[in-house]
Amino acid sequence: MRYLMIAIFAVMTIWALLFYAYILDEVYDNVDDGLRNQKINILRAVYEDPSLLQLREYAVNEFRITPLRDTVFDERNRFSHEFFYMPYDDEEEPYRVLTTMFYGPDKQTYLLEIRASTVERDDLIIDLSTALLVLYIVMISSIYLLREYIVKRALRPFRDILEALNDYQVGITTSFAPVETNVLEFQHLHQHIASMVERNAAVFADQKLFIENASHELQTPLAIAINKIDLILEEKDVPKAIMSKLADTKASLKRLIDLNRSLLFLSRIENRQFVQNELIHVNELTNELLNNFLDVAEHKGITVNVKLEADLYVKGNRDLLTMAFSNLIRNAIRYTDTGGEIRIVVDSQNWKIANSTTLGALPESYIFNRFYKGSDSIQSNGLGLSLVKSILQITPGGSVEYHFERNFHIFSISFSNS
């Protein structure tokens, strides 16, 4: 509508200028024809009544005759646009004036001036502009009404398709409801989208089954390998050098198990296999988690300050939020130097945790990327913060951000729908 309004206004402006020039030309052409006819009638009347040669001022007949002396005779018609004072309007009005020469009955040269009133340009411009403005408003209003009552009705199937696409969720939506429409293009669009949804549902089911099977199959041989290493380590005649290598191998296998478990959990989160309908009291959950981590923090000499400014209730999955908060609290304790400080603040819409550090800021652009690890995170698999972000993405209204301020790493979790 915006582009259409601008286009119509531009076209009508150009058309108005051309129409204005055309109307003036037609008016002047008709007036000039009338002045030529009037000239013929006046010349005839002068020869019939020579007393008319004495008219020196414009009278009722709107012409005047002036005798000329020592002038080169020129009988051509010359037209001009002049203004004359009108007593009735008390202002000057536009006139079209024909000027020519003729020989009178006395063989003398005379100048004939005939005038005729024409339209006022200012009035014409105002009237034309008013008419065009009314026409413009009527056209735009008509187009708007047509769009509201005809075009929108014709596009209703398209909007239904868009709403269905907006509600589409991988792993949940398996088919599209049929859309009633006579528009062939919309029918084809719906058919292609419905076919795509069915293919995605089949691919998702296969992928989900593969991930679950692969994860379970990996867990079993890894657990067996660790158990066998434990049996070897319990033997008394194993050399210390071999025991050290076996211990390193066991640690690597445990990290592999944790990595496999985390990847499976991430896949389940991204496939939205968790129900998000629990009402969670975040303040209570925070206190429960802190009770589990306070001993570790005190062992490192870390001060934990908790500020519960308001009750925060969130609708989501309690187990997932527990994992997200636990990862952030665990990271804060792990990466806070001995004697440092951890701050946790809960208000009506946010959960924040900050920990002091002697190092610089973390890279905000990719800190939540999968497998990102800091230079001193040898034991980490790089999935902790990625898990936090994935959990918050599927939590209604949830989001997580990081920033660095005054030697504190600050992670802010917001719940816009709380």
C-alpha positions as CSV (number, residue, x, y, z in Angstrom):
1,M,0.0,0.0,0.0
2,R,2.8,2.4,0.8
3,Y,4.6,1.9,-2.5
4,L,1.2,2.0,-4.4
5,M,0.3,5.3,-2.7
6,I,3.6,6.8,-3.7
7,A,3.3,5.6,-7.3
8,I,-0.2,6.8,-7.7
9,F,0.7,10.2,-6.2
10,A,3.6,10.6,-8.6
11,V,1.5,9.6,-11.6
12,M,-1.3,11.9,-10.7
13,T,1.1,14.8,-10.1
14,I,2.6,14.4,-13.6
15,W,-0.8,13.9,-15.1
16,A,-2.1,17.1,-13.3
17,L,0.7,19.2,-14.7
18,L,0.0,18.0,-18.2
19,F,-3.7,18.4,-17.8
20,Y,-3.3,21.9,-16.4
21,A,-1.1,22.9,-19.5
22,Y,-3.6,21.2,-21.8
23,I,-6.7,23.0,-20.3
24,L,-4.9,26.4,-20.5
25,D,-4.0,25.8,-24.1
26,E,-7.6,24.9,-24.9
27,V,-9.0,27.9,-23.1
28,Y,-6.7,30.3,-24.8
29,D,-7.3,28.7,-28.2
30,N,-11.1,29.1,-27.8
31,V,-10.8,32.6,-26.6
32,D,-8.5,33.5,-29.5
33,D,-11.0,32.1,-31.9
34,G,-13.7,34.3,-30.3
35,L,-11.4,37.3,-30.5
36,R,-10.8,36.7,-34.3
37,N,-14.5,36.5,-34.9
38,Q,-15.1,39.6,-32.9
39,K,-12.5,41.4,-34.9
40,I,-14.3,40.7,-38.1
41,N,-17.6,41.9,-36.7
42,I,-16.0,45.1,-35.3
43,L,-14.4,46.0,-38.7
44,R,-17.7,45.5,-40.4
45,A,-19.4,47.7,-37.9
46,V,-16.8,50.5,-38.2
47,Y,-17.4,50.7,-42.0
48,E,-21.1,50.9,-41.4
49,D,-20.8,53.4,-38.6
50,P,-17.5,55.4,-38.7
51,S,-18.4,57.0,-35.4
52,L,-17.0,53.9,-33.7
53,L,-13.5,55.1,-34.6
54,Q,-13.9,57.5,-31.7
55,L,-13.9,54.8,-29.1
56,R,-10.6,55.3,-27.2
57,E,-11.4,53.3,-24.0
58,Y,-12.8,49.9,-23.5
59,A,-16.6,50.0,-23.3
60,V,-19.4,47.5,-23.2
61,N,-18.1,45.8,-26.4
62,E,-14.7,45.3,-24.8
63,F,-12.6,46.9,-27.6
64,R,-10.9,50.3,-28.2
65,I,-9.6,52.0,-31.4
66,T,-6.5,54.2,-31.4
67,P,-5.4,56.3,-34.5
68,L,-1.8,55.8,-35.5
69,R,0.6,58.2,-37.3
70,D,3.8,57.4,-39.2
71,T,3.6,53.7,-38.3
72,V,4.5,50.8,-40.5
73,F,1.2,49.0,-41.2
74,D,0.9,45.4,-39.9
75,E,-2.4,43.7,-40.0
76,R,-1.2,40.5,-38.2
77,N,-3.1,39.4,-35.1
78,R,-1.1,39.5,-32.0
79,F,-2.3,37.9,-28.7
80,S,-1.1,38.8,-25.2
81,H,-2.1,38.0,-21.7
82,E,-2.8,41.1,-19.6
83,F,-4.4,42.1,-16.3
84,F,-7.1,44.8,-16.0
85,Y,-8.7,46.3,-12.9
86,M,-12.3,45.2,-12.3
87,P,-14.4,47.4,-9.9
88,Y,-16.7,44.6,-8.9
89,D,-14.0,42.2,-7.6
90,D,-11.8,45.2,-6.6
91,E,-8.8,43.4,-8.1
92,E,-7.0,42.8,-11.4
93,E,-8.4,40.0,-13.5
94,P,-6.7,38.1,-16.4
95,Y,-7.7,39.0,-19.9
96,R,-6.7,37.8,-23.4
97,V,-6.0,40.7,-25.7
98,L,-5.9,40.7,-29.5
99,T,-4.0,43.6,-31.1
100,T,-4.1,44.4,-34.8
101,M,-4.1,47.3,-37.3
102,F,-6.6,48.3,-40.0
103,Y,-7.4,51.0,-42.5
104,G,-10.5,53.0,-41.6
105,P,-13.1,54.5,-44.0
106,D,-11.0,57.6,-44.0
107,K,-7.9,55.7,-45.2
108,Q,-6.1,56.3,-41.9
109,T,-4.3,53.7,-39.9
110,Y,-5.9,52.6,-36.7
111,L,-4.9,50.2,-33.8
112,L,-7.6,47.8,-32.7
113,E,-7.5,46.2,-29.3
114,I,-10.0,43.6,-28.3
115,R,-10.1,41.9,-24.9
116,A,-11.8,38.9,-23.5
117,S,-11.9,37.6,-19.9
118,T,-10.1,34.2,-19.2
119,V,-9.8,31.9,-16.3
120,E,-7.7,32.8,-13.4
121,R,-4.7,30.5,-13.2
122,D,-4.6,30.6,-9.4
123,D,-8.3,29.5,-9.2
124,L,-7.7,26.9,-11.8
125,I,-4.8,25.5,-9.9
126,I,-6.7,25.4,-6.6
127,D,-9.8,23.8,-8.2
128,L,-7.7,21.2,-10.0
129,S,-5.6,20.4,-6.9
130,T,-8.8,20.0,-4.9
131,A,-10.3,17.7,-7.5
132,L,-7.2,15.6,-7.7
133,L,-6.8,15.4,-4.0
134,V,-10.4,14.1,-3.7
135,L,-9.8,11.7,-6.5
136,Y,-6.5,10.5,-4.9
137,I,-8.3,9.9,-1.5
138,V,-11.1,8.0,-3.2
139,M,-8.7,5.9,-5.2
140,I,-6.6,5.0,-2.2
141,S,-9.7,4.3,-0.1
142,S,-11.1,2.1,-2.8
143,I,-7.8,0.2,-3.2
144,Y,-7.6,-0.3,0.6
145,L,-11.2,-1.6,0.8
146,L,-10.5,-3.9,-2.1
147,R,-7.4,-5.2,-0.3
148,E,-9.2,-5.6,2.9
149,Y,-12.3,-7.4,1.6
150,I,-11.1,-9.1,-1.6
151,V,-7.3,-9.6,-1.6
152,K,-7.2,-10.6,2.1
153,R,-10.0,-13.1,1.5
154,A,-8.2,-14.5,-1.5
155,L,-5.0,-14.8,0.5
156,R,-6.7,-16.4,3.5
157,P,-5.5,-20.0,2.5
158,F,-1.9,-18.6,2.3
159,R,-2.2,-17.2,5.8
160,D,-3.5,-20.5,7.0
161,I,-0.5,-22.2,5.5
162,L,1.8,-19.7,7.2
163,E,0.2,-20.2,10.6
164,A,0.6,-24.0,10.2
165,L,4.3,-23.5,9.3
166,N,4.7,-21.2,12.4
167,D,3.2,-24.0,14.6
168,Y,5.4,-26.7,12.9
169,Q,7.8,-28.4,15.3
170,V,10.2,-31.1,14.3
171,G,9.3,-34.4,15.9
172,I,5.8,-33.2,16.9
173,T,4.1,-32.1,13.7
174,T,3.7,-35.1,11.4
175,S,1.1,-33.8,9.0
176,F,-0.6,-30.6,7.7
177,A,-4.3,-30.0,7.9
178,P,-5.9,-29.6,4.5
179,V,-6.5,-26.1,3.3
180,E,-9.6,-25.3,1.2
181,T,-8.8,-23.1,-1.7
182,N,-9.5,-22.8,-5.4
183,V,-6.2,-21.1,-6.1
184,L,-4.0,-23.6,-7.9
185,E,-0.7,-22.1,-6.6
186,F,-1.8,-22.4,-3.0
187,Q,-2.9,-26.0,-3.6
188,H,0.5,-26.9,-5.0
189,L,2.2,-25.0,-2.1
190,H,0.2,-26.9,0.5
191,Q,1.0,-30.2,-1.2
192,H,4.7,-29.6,-1.3
193,I,4.8,-28.5,2.3
194,A,2.7,-31.5,3.5
195,S,5.1,-33.8,1.6
196,M,8.1,-32.0,3.2
197,V,6.6,-32.4,6.7
198,E,6.0,-36.1,6.2
199,R,9.6,-36.6,5.0
200,N,11.0,-34.6,7.9
201,A,8.9,-36.6,10.3
202,A,10.3,-39.9,8.9
203,V,13.9,-38.6,8.9
204,F,13.5,-37.3,12.5
205,A,12.2,-40.7,13.7
206,D,15.0,-42.5,12.0
207,Q,17.6,-40.1,13.4
208,K,16.2,-40.3,16.9
209,L,16.2,-44.1,16.8
210,F,19.8,-44.1,15.4
211,I,21.1,-41.7,18.1
212,E,19.5,-43.7,20.9
213,N,20.7,-47.1,19.6
214,A,24.2,-45.7,18.9
215,S,24.4,-44.2,22.4
216,H,23.3,-47.4,24.1
217,E,25.6,-49.5,22.0
218,L,28.6,-47.2,22.8
219,Q,27.9,-47.2,26.5
220,T,28.1,-51.0,26.9
221,P,31.6,-51.6,25.4
222,L,32.9,-48.5,27.2
223,A,31.6,-49.8,30.5
224,I,33.0,-53.2,29.8
225,A,36.4,-51.7,29.0
226,I,36.5,-49.7,32.3
227,N,35.5,-52.8,34.3
228,K,38.3,-54.8,32.8
229,I,40.8,-52.0,33.5
230,D,39.6,-52.0,37.1
231,L,40.2,-55.8,37.3
232,I,43.7,-55.4,36.0
233,L,44.4,-52.6,38.4
234,E,43.4,-54.8,41.3
235,E,46.0,-57.4,40.5
236,K,49.1,-57.2,42.7
237,D,51.8,-58.1,40.1
238,V,51.0,-55.2,37.7
239,P,54.0,-52.9,37.3
240,K,53.5,-49.3,38.4
241,A,54.3,-47.9,35.0
242,I,51.5,-50.0,33.4
243,M,49.1,-49.2,36.2
244,S,49.8,-45.4,35.6
245,K,49.0,-45.9,31.9
246,L,45.9,-48.0,32.7
247,A,44.7,-45.2,35.0
248,D,45.1,-42.6,32.3
249,T,43.2,-44.9,29.9
250,K,40.4,-45.3,32.4
251,A,40.1,-41.5,32.8
252,S,40.0,-41.1,29.1
253,L,37.3,-43.7,28.8
254,K,35.2,-42.0,31.5
255,R,35.5,-38.7,29.6
256,L,34.3,-40.5,26.5
257,I,31.3,-41.9,28.4
258,D,30.5,-38.4,29.7
259,L,30.9,-37.0,26.2
260,N,28.6,-39.7,24.8
261,R,26.0,-39.1,27.5
262,S,26.1,-35.3,27.0
263,L,25.8,-35.6,23.2
264,L,22.8,-37.9,23.6
265,F,21.3,-35.4,26.1
266,L,21.9,-32.5,23.7
267,S,20.2,-34.4,20.9
268,R,17.2,-35.1,23.1
269,I,17.0,-31.5,24.1
270,E,17.2,-30.2,20.5
271,N,14.6,-32.7,19.4
272,R,12.3,-31.3,22.2
273,Q,11.7,-34.7,23.8
274,F,11.2,-33.1,27.2
275,V,7.8,-31.9,28.6
276,Q,7.8,-28.2,29.5
277,N,4.7,-27.9,31.7
278,E,6.0,-27.8,35.3
279,L,5.8,-24.6,37.4
280,I,9.2,-24.3,39.0
281,H,10.1,-22.0,41.9
282,V,13.5,-20.9,40.9
283,N,14.4,-19.5,44.4
284,E,13.7,-22.9,46.0
285,L,15.7,-24.7,43.3
286,T,18.6,-22.3,43.7
287,N,18.8,-23.0,47.5
288,E,18.7,-26.8,46.9
289,L,21.6,-26.6,44.4
290,L,23.7,-24.4,46.6
291,N,23.4,-26.9,49.5
292,N,25.0,-29.4,47.2
293,F,27.9,-27.1,46.2
294,L,28.6,-25.1,49.3
295,D,31.0,-27.6,50.7
296,V,33.1,-27.5,47.6
297,A,33.1,-23.7,47.6
298,E,34.1,-23.5,51.2
299,H,36.9,-26.0,50.6
300,K,38.3,-23.5,48.0
301,G,37.8,-20.6,50.3
302,I,35.2,-19.1,48.0
303,T,32.6,-16.7,49.3
304,V,29.1,-17.3,48.0
305,N,26.6,-14.4,48.2
306,V,23.0,-15.0,47.3
307,K,20.5,-12.2,46.9
308,L,16.8,-13.3,46.4
309,E,15.1,-10.0,45.4
310,A,11.8,-11.5,44.3
311,D,10.1,-14.8,43.8
312,L,10.7,-16.2,40.3
313,Y,8.4,-18.9,38.9
314,V,9.1,-20.5,35.5
315,K,7.1,-22.9,33.5
316,G,9.4,-25.6,32.0
317,N,11.2,-28.8,32.8
318,R,12.6,-29.0,36.4
319,D,15.3,-31.6,35.5
320,L,16.6,-29.5,32.6
321,L,16.7,-26.2,34.6
322,T,18.5,-28.1,37.4
323,M,21.1,-29.2,34.9
324,A,21.5,-25.7,33.5
325,F,21.9,-24.0,36.9
326,S,24.2,-26.8,38.1
327,N,26.5,-26.4,35.2
328,L,26.8,-22.7,35.7
329,I,27.3,-23.0,39.5
330,R,29.9,-25.8,39.0
331,N,31.7,-23.7,36.4
332,A,31.7,-20.7,38.7
333,I,33.3,-22.7,41.5
334,R,35.8,-24.4,39.2
335,Y,37.1,-21.2,37.5
336,T,37.1,-19.0,40.6
337,D,40.4,-18.6,42.3
338,T,40.9,-19.5,45.9
339,G,39.5,-16.8,48.1
340,G,37.4,-15.4,45.3
341,E,33.7,-14.6,45.3
342,I,30.5,-15.9,43.6
343,R,27.3,-13.8,43.5
344,I,23.9,-15.1,42.7
345,V,20.9,-12.7,42.2
346,V,17.3,-13.7,41.6
347,D,14.6,-11.2,40.7
348,S,11.1,-11.5,39.1
349,Q,12.5,-12.3,35.6
350,N,16.2,-13.0,35.8
351,W,18.7,-15.5,37.4
352,K,22.3,-14.2,37.4
353,I,25.5,-15.7,38.6
354,A,28.8,-13.9,38.6
355,N,32.3,-15.2,39.7
356,S,35.5,-13.2,40.2
357,T,38.5,-13.9,38.0
358,T,42.0,-12.7,37.6
359,L,41.8,-13.6,33.9
360,G,40.2,-11.5,31.1
361,A,36.8,-11.8,29.5
362,L,35.6,-14.9,27.6
363,P,34.8,-14.7,23.9
364,E,31.2,-13.6,23.8
365,S,30.7,-14.5,20.2
366,Y,31.3,-18.3,20.5
367,I,31.4,-19.1,24.3
368,F,28.2,-21.1,23.9
369,N,29.4,-23.0,20.8
370,R,29.6,-26.8,21.1
371,F,33.0,-28.1,22.2
372,Y,34.3,-24.7,23.1
373,K,36.9,-25.0,25.9
374,G,39.1,-22.5,27.7
375,S,42.9,-22.9,27.7
376,D,42.8,-24.4,31.2
377,S,39.8,-26.7,30.7
378,I,41.6,-29.9,29.9
379,Q,39.1,-32.1,31.8
380,S,36.1,-30.4,30.2
381,N,34.3,-31.8,27.1
382,G,33.2,-28.3,26.0
383,L,29.5,-29.1,26.1
384,G,28.5,-27.6,29.4
385,L,27.6,-24.1,28.2
386,S,26.2,-25.5,25.0
387,L,23.8,-27.6,27.1
388,V,22.8,-24.5,29.1
389,K,22.0,-22.6,25.9
390,S,20.1,-25.5,24.4
391,I,18.0,-25.9,27.6
392,L,17.2,-22.2,27.8
393,Q,16.2,-22.2,24.1
394,I,13.5,-24.8,24.6
395,T,12.3,-23.3,27.9
396,P,9.4,-21.0,27.3
397,G,10.6,-17.4,27.2
398,G,14.1,-18.4,28.3
399,S,17.5,-17.0,27.1
400,V,21.1,-16.8,28.4
401,E,23.7,-14.1,27.9
402,Y,27.3,-13.6,29.0
403,H,29.2,-10.4,29.7
404,F,32.3,-9.4,31.6
405,E,32.3,-6.5,34.1
406,R,34.8,-5.4,36.7
407,N,36.7,-8.7,36.8
408,F,33.6,-10.8,37.1
409,H,32.2,-13.3,34.6
410,I,28.4,-12.8,34.5
411,F,25.9,-15.2,33.1
412,S,22.3,-13.8,32.9
413,I,19.4,-16.1,32.4
414,S,16.1,-14.3,31.5
415,F,12.6,-15.6,31.5
416,S,10.4,-13.1,29.6
417,N,7.2,-15.1,30.1
418,S,7.6,-15.5,33.9
